[in-house]
Amino acid sequence: MALHRRRKSDGRAFFEDHGDELYVCDIQADGYGAVAYLQHRSGRYLLGMRDPRSSDGCYYVENSDIAENQSVRVIVCLYRDGITDYCDESSFGSTGQVTP
């Protein structure tokens, strides 16, 4: 299962539950960086990762301690000068689902 979210054309994020990896990609050289969060339905943040203002690919963080069948969503935002703004979020999905 992969949850994907894109914030306009500036940043994107996705979570791959095989390996519990959260990816964030700053895809436009516009002075903003991209930040992604994996949020549990309870509101608790499980993972977070920043991609600086580089538009040179993606960064990721992994955590093997996320339990199966958890209801989570991906949030991606843009940031600059210490201010995080322009956030967007995916719908909730379940970790540990097997997709063909």
Secondary structure, DSSP 8 states (H G I E B T S, - for coil): -EEEEEETTTEEEEEETTTTEEEEEE-S-SS-EEEEEEEETTS-EEEEEEE-TT-SEEEEEE-TT--TT-EEEEEEEEEETTEEEEEEE---EETT----
